[in-house]
Amino acid sequence: MSVKELRTSEHSTRDQLRGPAGRFFGWTLHGDGKTIKRGGVVAPEERLSWSRTIGIGMQHVVAMFGSTLLVPTLTGFPVNTTLLFSGIGTIIFLLVTCNRLPSYLGSSFAFIAPLTASQQHGFAAQLGGILAAGVLLAVVGIAVSVAGRRIIDAVMPPAVTGSIVALIGLNLAPSATSNFQAQPLIAAVTLLAILVFTVAGRGMVARLGILLGLMVGWVFAFFYGGISEAARQTVADAQWFGLPHFATPEFNIAAVTVTLPVVVVLIAENVGHVKAVATMTGRNLDDLAGPALIADGASTMLAGSFGGSGTTTYAENIGVMAATRVYSSAAYWVAACTAMVLAFIPKFGAVILTIPQGVLGGATMVLYGMIGLLGIRIWQDNNVSLTNPVNLTTASVAMIAGIGNLTVSVGSIHLEGIAWGSIGVILGYPILRVLYSKVGEGQYTLPR
């Protein structure tokens, strides 16, 4: 054995003796740090050489850009602030899960609808809604840590979860068509580009289809005259280095009520992420469902407290891990730090805010529909029967309330479609289920 091999062996043995706590910031080198064994993966507690780890971390930054930056662009939130808290949130997630669950926490699409619906209440009220959602998610995480995942399945079965997710996305259909009609040619070019990249693209091109489509739309708008001189001047005047914009929240009952239903989506995304990583790494990570929810809740609370959008785990980054077979949490520390550095470049945020209305219209035609269809997918994946009158009626009422944006005032509080639809399905489903099973035709058989 050579001296180099002996030192490598001693280093590996020393890492094993330290245990998980000792290796928290001292990842074990995978093999020679350059290659991955055939059929093997780089585990969360391992890493490749730092040069390769940094490169993979940069890939995670690119993968999350399209979605993370799109949320503040659509909602009017400060881009740099949102980017900063996505990086900080990722670090919180890695710390709470003890580096066992690799994930990037980016801006959640689920917040687009309630933030748009609560714009009339002001930016501070929107932040209050985000903060409240973070608190509720953290509380759910604590409950799951104590009682196990079965508490989620009991309170929010697939029939309920799918309905809420669907109505959250479809609630914003009028907003998407309005933006599209404002600059129809620019919107059409953007939409066509997204469809081509997403369907005909391969690898990272397909995964970044929305981002690439936005870039094509922006370039077309630039030469077509869709970007105003004022916007161009704003970019020119923006500084290269500066602090993100911070703000403090205030609590408005209407804004909070509209925002809280997104917790259902965040729960589904976090639990799904745990299952996905467990499957890819061949490990049982069920014990991390609670900590994952707590971490995302804490991250969302922090973002809402200072001016950022709510966060969630990202499927885009799961794609990067599946493609590279590298599940090292070290790469996510690199990604988080990179995002935080970019947050202190105001010119970067100014460029993002020049995206014209037509480009947003083309993108949201796809995105809002995708969120709505995610709810349908939840039904399909869990074999939810729509021949069951309980599922059919509760979902029907919830969907119409959301799509039609049913707005009813209770005293001085104005509640809109997302709130009424979510409240209706959560409260109505268990009542109708009992009636159907005890009084109606479901006394003997109750389809899912």
Buried (B, 14 or more C-beta within 10 A) or exposed (E): EEEEEEEBEEEEEEBEEEEEEEBBEBBBBBEEBEEBEEEEBBBBBBBBEBEBBBBBBBBBBBBBBBBBBBBBBBBEBBBBBBBBBBBBBBBBBBEBBBBBBBBBBBBBBBBBBBBBBBBEBEBBBBBBBBBBBBBBBBBBBBBBBEEBBEBBEEBBBBBBBBBBBBBBBBBBBEBBBEBBEBBEEBBBBBBBBBBBBBEEBEEBEBBBBBBBBBBBBBBBBEEBEBBEEEBEEBBEEBEEEBEBBEBEBBEBBBBBBBBBBBBBBBBBBBBBBBBBBBEBBEBEBEEBBBBBBBBBBBBBBBBBBBBBBBBBBBBBBBBBBEEBBBBBBBBBBBBBBBBBEBBBBBBBBBBBBBBBBBBBBBBBBBBBBBBBBBBBEBBEEEEBBEEBBBBBBBBEBBBBBBBBBBEEEEEEBBBBBBBBBBBBBBEBBBEBBEEBBEEBEBEEEBBE
